[in-house]
Amino acid sequence: MSDTTVNRSYKDSLFRMIFREKKELLSLYNAINGTHYEDPEQLTITTLDDVIYIRWKDDVSFLIQDILNLYEHQSTQNPNMPLRGLFYIASLYRKYIEEHNLDLYSSSLLRLPMPRYVVFYNGTRQEPDRTELRLSDSFIKKDGEPSIECTALVLNINYGHNKELMAACRKLYEYSYFVEKVREFLKKGLTREAAVDQAVEDCIKADILRDFLSLHRAEVKDVILTEYNEKRHEETLMEQGFEQGKAEMAIRMLKDGMPPEKVKQYTGLGEEQWHSILRRAGLSQEHDV
């Protein structure tokens, strides 16, 4: 894996690699909406490649028949997708207004494409085939109708889910199958690198993403390994934050006078952590339990 690849500020996901071609993207759009467009040139890519919000960016956005589509792929369950979508859609509208020389201060009503926001989920948590997330679910107060709303349709694209959608879009089915194969080999004890290699071999033999995998084998391997490494890094940071939170809570409980044995039992801290907590709380080792 080259330094140039690792140090890029944003790296393509496998999902984006597969659906960056207009032909495949149009097939996915037709499958989701029950439409039958045949000319990929009816689709205009609007993805903002230079916009990144807190280390995330959209996978792809495009216009077709005055509909502004935003598609994102997620391997972790995230209830804040509507807020993220709102930020990105606002940027897309800003770009649209500039490109069409529209005047925000005009006395005439501006005509804008209708937004549709779809999130493709393939994480390991059990989720329903379809879920709708709304920005208004985040609002602290819920009196009356909010002045703004953003809805994200979340589609579970794990293997075995949304079968009608998979049947309507062959490439989406093949992507789901490939990811399932990687996970299958990981469960069998293969290293990540070996699991990806074996999944690629099996899929090529089974005519699953055959041309794509044959042409982009090295890049696919690089992308998959990077995705796994980034996910594990995020999980590690979350675990560290959780442990730090338990430690701070233990110190507060001790200073509030709670018996040390109860604090240790409640927080479940290990021996090394517990000794450190006692020192930080200004208590001697005689309070050890």
C-alpha positions as CSV (number, residue, x, y, z in Angstrom):
1,M,0.0,0.0,0.0
2,S,1.7,3.2,-1.1
3,D,2.1,6.3,1.0
4,T,0.3,8.3,-1.6
5,T,-2.8,6.1,-1.3
6,V,-2.8,6.1,2.5
7,N,-2.4,9.9,2.9
8,R,-5.2,10.9,0.6
9,S,-7.7,13.2,2.4
10,Y,-10.5,11.2,1.0
11,K,-10.5,7.7,-0.4
12,D,-13.1,6.1,-2.7
13,S,-15.2,3.4,-1.1
14,L,-15.8,0.2,-3.1
15,F,-19.4,1.2,-3.4
16,R,-18.5,4.5,-5.1
17,M,-16.0,2.8,-7.3
18,I,-18.7,0.5,-8.7
19,F,-21.3,3.1,-9.1
20,R,-19.2,6.0,-10.4
21,E,-20.1,5.0,-14.0
22,K,-23.3,6.6,-15.3
23,K,-24.5,3.3,-16.7
24,E,-24.4,1.6,-13.3
25,L,-25.7,4.6,-11.5
26,L,-28.7,4.9,-13.8
27,S,-29.4,1.2,-13.2
28,L,-29.4,1.7,-9.5
29,Y,-31.7,4.8,-9.8
30,N,-34.1,2.8,-11.9
31,A,-34.2,0.0,-9.4
32,I,-34.9,2.3,-6.5
33,N,-37.6,4.4,-8.2
34,G,-39.2,1.8,-10.5
35,T,-38.3,3.9,-13.6
36,H,-36.9,2.7,-16.9
37,Y,-34.5,5.3,-18.2
38,E,-32.1,3.9,-20.7
39,D,-29.8,6.7,-21.7
40,P,-27.0,7.3,-19.2
41,E,-26.5,10.8,-20.6
42,Q,-29.8,11.9,-19.1
43,L,-27.9,11.8,-15.8
44,T,-25.7,14.7,-14.8
45,I,-23.1,14.0,-12.1
46,T,-23.1,16.8,-9.4
47,T,-20.8,15.3,-6.8
48,L,-18.7,18.0,-5.1
49,D,-15.3,16.4,-5.0
50,D,-13.7,19.3,-3.1
51,V,-16.2,19.4,-0.2
52,I,-15.4,17.4,2.9
53,Y,-17.3,17.9,6.2
54,I,-15.5,16.5,9.3
55,R,-13.8,13.7,7.3
56,W,-16.9,12.7,5.4
57,K,-18.2,13.4,1.9
58,D,-21.0,12.0,-0.2
59,D,-20.5,9.0,-2.4
60,V,-22.3,10.4,-5.4
61,S,-24.9,13.0,-6.3
62,F,-26.6,13.5,-9.6
63,L,-29.4,15.2,-11.5
64,I,-32.0,13.4,-13.6
65,Q,-35.4,14.8,-14.7
66,D,-35.2,17.7,-12.3
67,I,-34.6,15.4,-9.3
68,L,-31.4,16.0,-7.3
69,N,-30.2,12.7,-5.9
70,L,-27.8,12.2,-3.1
71,Y,-26.5,8.7,-2.5
72,E,-24.3,7.7,0.5
73,H,-22.9,4.4,1.6
74,Q,-22.5,3.6,5.3
75,S,-21.0,0.6,7.1
76,T,-22.0,1.9,10.5
77,Q,-25.4,2.8,11.8
78,N,-25.7,6.6,12.1
79,P,-28.9,8.4,13.2
80,N,-27.4,11.8,12.1
81,M,-27.5,11.1,8.4
82,P,-30.3,13.7,7.8
83,L,-28.2,16.5,9.3
84,R,-25.2,15.4,7.2
85,G,-27.5,15.3,4.1
86,L,-28.8,18.8,4.9
87,F,-25.3,20.2,4.8
88,Y,-24.4,18.6,1.6
89,I,-27.7,19.3,-0.2
90,A,-27.4,23.0,0.8
91,S,-24.0,23.0,-0.9
92,L,-25.4,21.3,-4.0
93,Y,-28.1,24.0,-4.2
94,R,-25.6,26.7,-3.8
95,K,-23.6,25.3,-6.8
96,Y,-26.8,24.9,-8.8
97,I,-27.8,28.5,-8.3
98,E,-24.4,29.7,-9.3
99,E,-24.2,27.5,-12.4
100,H,-27.6,28.6,-13.6
101,N,-27.1,32.3,-12.7
102,L,-30.2,32.4,-10.5
103,D,-30.9,35.5,-8.4
104,L,-31.8,34.7,-4.8
105,Y,-33.2,38.3,-4.5
106,S,-35.5,38.0,-7.5
107,S,-39.2,38.8,-7.2
108,S,-39.9,35.5,-9.1
109,L,-39.9,32.1,-7.4
110,L,-36.8,30.1,-8.2
111,R,-37.3,26.7,-9.8
112,L,-35.1,24.1,-8.1
113,P,-34.7,20.3,-8.6
114,M,-36.4,18.2,-5.9
115,P,-34.0,16.5,-3.5
116,R,-33.9,12.7,-2.8
117,Y,-31.5,11.4,-0.2
118,V,-30.8,7.6,0.0
119,V,-28.3,5.9,2.3
120,F,-27.1,2.4,1.5
121,Y,-26.3,0.5,4.7
122,N,-24.2,-2.6,4.9
123,G,-22.9,-2.7,8.4
124,T,-23.0,-5.8,10.6
125,R,-25.8,-4.6,12.9
126,Q,-29.2,-6.1,12.2
127,E,-31.4,-3.4,10.6
128,P,-34.7,-3.6,8.7
129,D,-34.8,-3.4,4.9
130,R,-36.0,0.2,4.8
131,T,-35.8,2.9,7.4
132,E,-36.6,6.6,7.3
133,L,-34.6,9.0,9.3
134,R,-35.7,12.6,9.8
135,L,-33.9,15.7,10.8
136,S,-36.8,16.6,13.1
137,D,-36.0,13.5,15.3
138,S,-33.0,15.5,16.5
139,F,-34.9,18.6,17.5
140,I,-35.0,19.1,21.3
141,K,-38.4,20.8,21.2
142,K,-41.1,19.3,18.9
143,D,-43.9,21.9,19.2
144,G,-45.7,22.3,15.9
145,E,-44.3,21.9,12.4
146,P,-40.5,22.5,12.0
147,S,-39.4,25.2,9.5
148,I,-37.0,22.7,7.9
149,E,-36.9,19.0,7.4
150,C,-34.5,16.5,5.8
151,T,-35.4,12.9,5.3
152,A,-32.9,10.1,4.6
153,L,-34.2,6.8,3.2
154,V,-31.9,4.1,4.6
155,L,-31.8,0.8,2.5
156,N,-30.2,-2.3,4.0
157,I,-28.0,-3.7,1.2
158,N,-26.5,-6.6,3.2
159,Y,-26.8,-10.0,1.4
160,G,-30.3,-11.4,1.7
161,H,-32.0,-8.0,2.3
162,N,-34.1,-6.0,-0.1
163,K,-34.4,-8.9,-2.5
164,E,-36.6,-7.0,-5.0
165,L,-34.1,-4.2,-5.2
166,M,-31.3,-6.6,-5.7
167,A,-33.1,-8.4,-8.4
168,A,-33.7,-5.0,-10.2
169,C,-30.0,-3.9,-10.0
170,R,-27.5,-6.7,-10.8
171,K,-24.5,-4.6,-9.7
172,L,-25.9,-3.9,-6.3
173,Y,-26.6,-7.6,-5.8
174,E,-23.0,-8.4,-6.9
175,Y,-21.6,-5.8,-4.5
176,S,-23.6,-7.3,-1.6
177,Y,-22.5,-10.8,-2.5
178,F,-18.8,-9.8,-2.6
179,V,-18.9,-8.0,0.8
180,E,-20.6,-11.1,2.2
181,K,-17.8,-13.3,0.8
182,V,-15.1,-11.2,2.5
183,R,-16.9,-11.5,5.8
184,E,-17.4,-15.2,5.4
185,F,-13.7,-15.8,4.9
186,L,-12.9,-13.5,7.9
187,K,-15.1,-15.6,10.1
188,K,-13.2,-18.7,8.9
189,G,-10.0,-17.2,10.4
190,L,-8.3,-15.8,7.3
191,T,-6.4,-12.5,7.6
192,R,-8.0,-9.5,6.1
193,E,-5.7,-9.6,3.1
194,A,-6.2,-13.3,2.5
195,A,-10.0,-12.9,2.9
196,V,-10.1,-10.2,0.3
197,D,-7.9,-12.3,-2.1
198,Q,-10.1,-15.3,-1.7
199,A,-13.3,-13.4,-2.1
200,V,-12.0,-11.8,-5.3
201,E,-11.0,-15.3,-6.7
202,D,-14.4,-16.8,-5.8
203,C,-16.4,-14.0,-7.2
204,I,-14.5,-13.9,-10.5
205,K,-15.1,-17.6,-10.9
206,A,-18.8,-17.1,-10.1
207,D,-19.1,-14.3,-12.6
208,I,-19.7,-11.8,-9.7
209,L,-18.2,-8.4,-10.6
210,R,-15.9,-10.4,-12.8
211,D,-14.8,-7.6,-15.2
212,F,-14.6,-5.0,-12.5
213,L,-12.5,-7.2,-10.1
214,S,-10.2,-8.4,-12.9
215,L,-9.5,-4.8,-13.9
216,H,-9.3,-3.2,-10.5
217,R,-8.1,-6.1,-8.3
218,A,-5.2,-4.2,-6.6
219,E,-7.3,-1.1,-6.1
220,V,-10.2,-3.1,-4.6
221,K,-7.9,-4.8,-2.2
222,D,-6.3,-1.5,-1.2
223,V,-9.8,0.1,-0.6
224,I,-11.2,-2.8,1.4
225,L,-8.2,-3.0,3.7
226,T,-8.2,0.7,4.2
227,E,-12.0,0.6,5.1
228,Y,-11.4,-2.1,7.6
229,N,-8.4,-0.3,9.2
230,E,-10.3,3.0,9.4
231,K,-13.3,1.3,11.0
232,R,-11.2,-0.5,13.6
233,H,-9.4,2.8,14.4
234,E,-12.8,4.5,15.0
235,E,-13.9,1.5,17.2
236,T,-10.7,1.8,19.2
237,L,-11.2,5.5,19.8
238,M,-14.8,4.8,20.9
239,E,-13.6,2.1,23.3
240,Q,-10.9,4.5,24.7
241,G,-13.5,7.2,25.2
242,F,-15.8,4.8,27.0
243,E,-13.0,3.7,29.4
244,Q,-12.1,7.3,30.0
245,G,-15.7,8.1,30.8
246,K,-15.9,5.2,33.4
247,A,-12.7,6.4,35.0
248,E,-14.0,10.0,35.4
249,M,-17.3,8.7,36.8
250,A,-15.4,6.5,39.3
251,I,-13.4,9.5,40.6
252,R,-16.6,11.6,41.0
253,M,-18.3,8.7,42.9
254,L,-15.3,8.3,45.3
255,K,-15.1,12.0,46.0
256,D,-18.8,12.0,46.7
257,G,-18.2,9.5,49.4
258,M,-19.4,6.3,47.8
259,P,-17.7,3.2,49.3
260,P,-14.7,2.2,47.1
261,E,-15.9,-1.5,46.9
262,K,-19.2,-0.3,45.5
263,V,-17.5,2.0,43.0
264,K,-15.2,-0.7,41.8
265,Q,-18.1,-3.2,41.5
266,Y,-20.3,-0.7,39.7
267,T,-17.7,0.5,37.1
268,G,-16.1,-2.9,36.5
269,L,-12.6,-1.4,36.3
270,G,-9.5,-3.7,36.1
271,E,-6.9,-3.8,38.8
272,E,-4.4,-1.5,37.1
273,Q,-7.1,1.0,36.3
274,W,-8.4,0.9,39.8
275,H,-5.1,1.6,41.4
276,S,-4.7,4.6,39.0
277,I,-8.2,5.8,40.0
278,L,-7.4,5.7,43.7
279,R,-4.2,7.7,43.2
280,R,-6.1,10.3,41.1
281,A,-8.8,10.5,43.7
282,G,-6.2,11.1,46.4
283,L,-6.9,7.8,48.2
284,S,-4.3,5.4,49.6
285,Q,-3.9,1.8,48.6
286,E,-5.6,0.8,51.8
287,H,-8.9,1.5,50.1
288,D,-8.2,-1.2,47.6
289,V,-10.8,-3.9,47.5
